[in-house]
Amino acid sequence: MTKTAIIIGSTGLTGSLLLKILLSSNIYNQVISFVRKELKISHPKLIQHVIDFDNPDSYQDLVKGDDMFCCLGTTIKKAGSQKAFEKVDLEYPTLFAKAAAINGVKQFSIISSLGANPQSGNFYLKTKGRCEEALRVLAFKSTSIFRPSLLLGNRKEFRVGERLAEYVMRIFSILMVGPLKKYRAIKAKRVAFAMFQIAQSDSVGFHIYQSDEISDIYTEAKNETKLKI
């Protein structure tokens, strides 16, 4: 049986990797991507909807399929303000999720952040936590929250702070064992692959996967599939 995948955030670090996996998989015969600007990708499975994310009435009837993946995310610095950041990391994912639930999408998977908590004093982590809580009440068969630590990979834009953090995390990751293991930096491809893999596990309910669990899912599954990224 083939399925339809829906993805938002397919231009980002993890989203672009996940899009490749979805298009390469024989499980999905159709992949729908919602974007601001058309992707420079041509594939017989790919359907692109160029939309105004601020106008949900224009796209909500198009959010139809089996499994939805949300890889939307930015930083407060890049967004320009806390309000703009909140729109990308809370408002947009929530609006899409509500449309997906109404339209009968069975599974919803989203990238959150290690430490996400609606009660956090950190605005970034608080926003991520609020998004998770908003998703918890929606009527999906399965909701999967992925909480990676610092993401490693080749980004389109150069971020000095993140490059420095990557360097430090690579040095100290070997010392992070036991309870500290979840704080190790993680490659974006592992997160993308884990999102795909969990969507095929036919799980039921609301699940949170911490960074070390995401890495374990990737390690266990990489030898069981022919997909390459």
Residue, then its C-alpha position, 0 to 999 in steps of 0.5 A: m500500500t502506498k501513501t501520501a506524505i505532506i511536508i512543511g519546512s522542506t528547504g531547511l537543514t533537516g527538512s531538505l534531507l527528509l524530502k529526499i528520503l520521502l521522494s526516494s521511498n517506495i512507501y510514498n507515491q506522492v509527496i506534497s510540499f508547502v512552500r513560500k517559493e517553488l523548490k528547484i527540484s523536479h520529481p514525478k512524486l513531488i507536488q508543490h503548493v506555493i502559499d501564503f503561510d499567513n492565510p490558512d484559508s487559502y491552503q487548509d483544504l489542501v492539507k490532505g494525506d496520510d503522514m505529515f512532517c513539520c520541519l519548520g524552524t528559525t531563530i529569534k535572530k534570523a526572524g528579527s523578533q520574538k513575535a516573528f519567531e513565534k509565528v514560524d515555530l508556533e503559529y504556522p505548525t499549529l495551524f497546519a496541524k489543525a488543518a491536517a487533523i480536520n482533513g483526516v491525516k493520521q500521523f503528525s511528526i515535528i521537530s521540536s527542541l531538547g529542553a522544550n517546556p511551556q513553563s521554561g524561562n527561555f523564550y525559545l524553549k517555552t515557544k517549542g513547549r507551547c507548540e508541543e502542548a497545542l499538538r497534544v490535543l489534536a485528533f491524530k492517530s499518532t503524534s511524534i515529537f522529536r527533540p534533537s540537541l544541536l543539529l549538525g549539517n551543512r546549512k545554506e546560511f553561515r551562523v557564527g554562533e552555531r559553528l562555534a557551538e558545533y566545534v565545542m560540542r564535537i570536542f566534548s561529546i565523547l564525555m557526554v555519557g549516561p544521562l548526559k548522552k542526550y545533550r550530544a550534538i546530532k547530525a540532521k540526517r539522523v533526525a530526518f531518517a528517524m522521523f521517516q522511520i517512526a512514521q512507518s512504525d504504526s505507533v499510536g498516541f503521543h510520543i516524545y523522542q529525545s536526542d539520544e533516542i533519535s540517534d538510536i532509532y537511526t542506528e538501529a534502522k540504517n541497516e534495514t533499509k536501502l535508502k541513502i542520504 
